[in-house]
Amino acid sequence: MVLILINLHHGRLHSSLELCFQQEVEETYIMVKPDGVQRGSFDHFAVEKKGFKLTGLKLFQCPKELAEEHYKDLSAKPFFPKLIDYITSGPVVCMGGKLCISSRNVVHGSDSPENGKRELGELNVVHGSDSPENGKHELAYLDEMLHMLIVIEKLRLEHIKLVEENDRLHLEKQKLAEKTSYAKDLKREISKARIRMIEPFIKGPAGLDYLGKAFA
């Protein structure tokens, strides 16, 4: 899994944004879906010119759990499984920022090809918060989920390191056992060779008693 986090706190100030500071603004969330990312069909600079002040941008692979939570209001719809498969089929671009309320419809547009939300069956390539409350909720949940994903990824990498270390120790243990076994075999062969060397010179019960004590 690859996570790319980019904070853009000092974006360009366009004339429309300067006017926006004198108007009521809201926190909002915009997500470019996999098809939109693949086509490169969404320009955040163009959105900024329409009154959206970008404060954060995240590119990541949306997990199934996050997609199901994000679209839980549509879970009863017949196209819900297709929607989840689509949103998890590739990387998405998530943008958070502030938006003039008067510019919301201009930025989000309708579900028509002319307004940048081109249809893919029942699916469009751009999602935008439909209210300030949903915008705050979506941004908060996204930040929480991304934090969890980062923690999970860190734990996964640590687990891989532990498995590799365990495999290394197991291999060293096997090698040590093989060396120990070889040493025992070698000791037995040396003992047999010593017996063969002195056996012709020691005869009778006394010699056998000597050998028994010498190599006990």
Beta strands, then each sheet from edge to edge (+ up, - down):
strand 1: 4-6
strand 2: 25-32
strand 3: 52-61
strand 4: 91-100
strand 5: 119-120
strand 6: 123-124
strand 7: 126-128
sheet 1: 1+ 3- 4+ 2- 7+
sheet 2: 5+ 6-
end
